[in-house]
Amino acid sequence: MKYFTSQMKKLVRENKELQIRLQEIMKEHDLEKSYALRALYHSVVADGGKYQMAYQALETPKKR
């Protein structure tokens, strides 16, 4: 599964728990939002994470 910033932003926007976790990561590790989003992706989405299915549901169909 590939990381897409736009998908991750949308997932966070739609989920209050992820919004809170993103803010915690940014503050705790002193990260910019883009880096914190990627860290959040690897902790809760990638490799069978809790939000993997929700993230995959946001994938846009490829144009042919």
N, C-alpha and C positions, 0 to 999 in steps of 0.2 A: 504494500500500500504506500502511496506517495503523499508527501506533505504538500498541501496547498494553503497558502496564507489566507486566501479568500474564504475557503471552506472552514478553516479553523476560526476565523473571525465570526463567521455566521453561526457556527456551533456555540461559541461563547456568548454571542448576542442573544441566542435563544434559550440559554440556560443560566439561571441565577447562581447556582452552585459553582459553575465554571467561572463566572465573572468574579466571584469572591476569591476563588483559588488563584486566578490570574493576578489579581491585585496582591495577594499574599506572596506569590512567587516574585513579583516585581520588587516588592518592598524587602522581602527576606534576603534576596540575592542581589539587590541593587541592579536589576536588569531593565533594559529598555523593553517596551511592549513587544516588539518583533521577536526578540530573543526569548522573552517570557512565554510567548505564544508557542514557540517551537518546543520549549521545555515542557509546557503543559501538554502538548501533543504527544510527546514521548512518554509522559507519565500516565495519561488517562485514555489515550486513543490507540497508539501503536501497539502491535503485538498482542492483540486480544484484550485491550484495555476496556474499561467500563463503558466508554463512549464510542467504541469502534463502529458499532452498527449505526449509530446516529450520524457519525462522520461520513460513513460510506453512503448513507441515504442522501447526503447533500451533493454527491458527485453529479456533475452535469454530464448528460449524454454527449458523446463525441460526435462531431459533425462528419459526414462522409462526403 
